[in-house]
Amino acid sequence: MARKNKNLATSFNNVARNDSNNDVSYINNINNNINKNNFVQSVIGDNDSHEDKYVMRGIYIEKDLAKVIDQLAKKGGRGTKSRIVNEALRKVFTESGLL
């Protein structure tokens, strides 16, 4: 069986054509809701390393929540799980007066 002439660009185009606009827009909304001032400040004036800002914690989450996070992470790329969890925890802790 002959192989089709495939390259990286062809593979990328095939993935890009998939209809996942709803999922991507959801992730974009999450990313856009992050405080932009903090992001800009971190880009221009913050020299802390990743290890200075973040700490790894192992936690157990319910299966239905893990499924949603895993699905979003596949579409959102590296760091999506952490961004979702951090934003959700920050919102809950702020609303309850802990932050």
Number of C-alpha atoms within 10 A of each C-alpha: 3 4 5 6 6 8 8 8 9 11 10 10 10 10 11 10 9 8 9 11 10 9 14 14 11 13 19 12 11 15 16 10 10 12 10 11 9 10 11 11 10 12 10 8 8 11 9 9 8 8 8 8 7 9 8 7 6 6 5 7 9 7 9 8 9 13 12 11 17 13 12 18 18 11 13 18 10 10 9 19 18 14 15 17 12 11 16 13 12 14 12 12 12 11 10 9 7 8 9
